[in-house]
Amino acid sequence: MEKEREIELGDMCSVINSNHLYSNLYEFSNEAGHPDIEENKYVTLRNDTIIKDKKVRVLFLGRTNSKYNRDAIVAIVETVNNPEYLKFMINTKGLEVLESFIEEYLSGGTLKETVPNKYVTDSLIEAIILKNPMDSQFICSKLLTDEHYKKILRKDGGLLGLLPIYRRTLELCKIAIEEEPYAEKFIPNKLRSLVN
């Protein structure tokens, strides 16, 4: 039997069971940076049927400190393509993945703007490196390690020009010009004599 894939940030899901709604974990939602859930009370136990079968995007994942739900993974989600905007907390058991952000990207999706940091995972970065390293320009450089940059430059050394200058180390410059001699024009002046 195939193991179900864990829900990740940015996944599109369907609410399959509204009984897993959390309507009072406001300390959790506030600490997660979503105080509007408490302020607006979009969904409560009185109207929880309105979320059944709704398409939602995962904004945050975390574990509660509740003694009753110690092992529960709680997702903060927002509705997508719904006339009325709803944001709420739900146990991931109440969700079913419709479309992974990564699967959508790998199956032909394109990036045209910076990916919000909250959706950037190692899996997404690896998918970008595999499919189109140039798309790394849509990821905040603070989230990319030197190891990520090494993989990117081994596939296309010319992308050295996309790296912030302060991130262009001697090692990365050497990798870049080895793959693409043209990348020499992107080597910082203080490193030029050391690379050749």
Protein Blocks (a to p, Z undefined) as FASTA:
>chain_A
ZZdddddehiacddfblklpcfklmmlmmmnopaklmmnompafklmmmmgopacddfbd
cddfbfklmmpccdddddehifbacdddddfklpccfbdfklmmmnopacfbdcdfklpc
fklmmmmmmmommlmmmpcfklpcfklmmmmmmmommlmmmpcfklmcfklmmmmmmmmm
mlmmmpcfklmmmmZZ
